[in-house]
Amino acid sequence: MSINRVNISGNLTRDPELRSTAGGTQILSFGVAVNDRRRNQQTGEWEDVPNFVDCVVFGARAEPLSRFLSKGAKVAIEGKLRYSTWESKEGGKRSKLEVVVDEVEFLSSRNQQGGQQYGQSQQYGQPAPSYSAPAPAPAPAPAPQYSQSPVQNPPSADVYDEDIPF
């Protein structure tokens, strides 16, 4: 048995590109930058090293998703890896490893690009909330009285990325 699942989160490196095949299938492609943290051998300092991941969405979800994505948007992606090879126009062999996207979660709003999170993240593919007028409510029953115990917050932890060994 083998497992082919990918979960990444990062920022879009470019605006998405929407195109269609001759058969009418829509294809949305975009890139996501994901940072890797490594220790510099010369200085001993920790550095963020970017990895650039190509992502692709096929079918009916491609066009609606293209309207919500733009360069700099922070997203979480779930999908599977796909390896492709082809002959270039110059006659050389080319290859590429990309993520075929199953789920996209928006981690920044369209007005807050660059990684700022907002109240609630939205997941593509989930039904939009319905905003219709509420039905008239029946006469309210008296609310039961419960004693409330104080909410306890866990103690703050002083753990930093540098302390994690991987």
C-alpha positions, -999 to 999 in steps of 0.1 A, spaced: 0 0 0 12 35 -7 -1 69 4 0 100 -18 -12 129 3 3 164 6 -6 192 30 12 226 27 5 261 37 22 292 23 17 323 1 9 323 -36 39 333 -56 20 345 -87 -16 352 -98 -33 320 -108 -35 311 -145 -68 298 -158 -69 279 -191 -91 253 -208 -83 221 -227 -98 215 -262 -124 193 -245 -135 222 -223 -119 210 -190 -108 241 -170 -73 240 -155 -61 265 -128 -24 266 -120 -6 286 -94 25 284 -72 29 284 -34 60 293 -15 66 272 16 95 280 40 119 254 54 139 264 84 176 253 84 207 262 103 234 280 83 267 259 85 289 290 83 271 313 108 252 289 129 221 311 125 187 297 116 174 308 81 142 304 63 148 287 29 118 289 5 105 260 -15 83 267 -45 55 243 -52 35 242 -84 -2 234 -78 -30 226 -103 -69 224 -100 -90 207 -126 -126 209 -136 -156 230 -124 -138 243 -93 -110 259 -113 -129 290 -125 -146 300 -92 -114 294 -73 -95 317 -97 -116 346 -86 -105 343 -49 -68 336 -53 -42 363 -60 -4 367 -56 5 369 -19 -26 352 -6 -20 328 23 -36 294 17 -35 258 30 -35 232 3 -44 195 5 -39 172 -25 -17 146 -41 16 146 -60 17 141 -97 49 136 -118 48 146 -154 74 142 -182 73 157 -218 95 166 -247 103 203 -250 102 221 -283 140 221 -283 139 183 -282 150 178 -245 132 158 -219 114 179 -192 98 168 -160 78 184 -132 64 174 -98 32 192 -88 3 191 -64 -31 182 -78 -53 202 -54 -83 186 -36 -89 212 -9 -80 249 -5 -84 268 28 -81 306 26 -59 318 55 -60 355 45 -88 376 31 -86 393 -3 -79 427 14 -54 413 38 -27 397 16 6 388 30 -3 363 57 -25 382 81 -52 359 93 -87 370 98 -115 358 121 -126 326 105 -109 307 77 -131 297 48 -128 264 30 -134 261 -7 -161 236 -15 -181 243 17 -216 256 11 -219 294 17 -239 304 48 -275 313 41 -285 349 51 -323 348 49 -347 363 73 -353 341 103 -386 323 108 -409 337 135 -399 321 168 -424 305 191 -429 320 226 -397 315 245 -397 291 274 -379 302 306 -342 295 303 -328 270 328 -303 284 353 -269 268 354 -240 276 376 -210 286 356 -175 275 366 -147 299 356 -129 290 324 -93 280 331 -67 290 305 -36 267 301 -3 282 313 16 299 285 44 278 270 78 293 262 85 271 232 100 286 201 107 272 166 145 271 174 138 247 203 121 220 181 148 195 169 135 190 134 
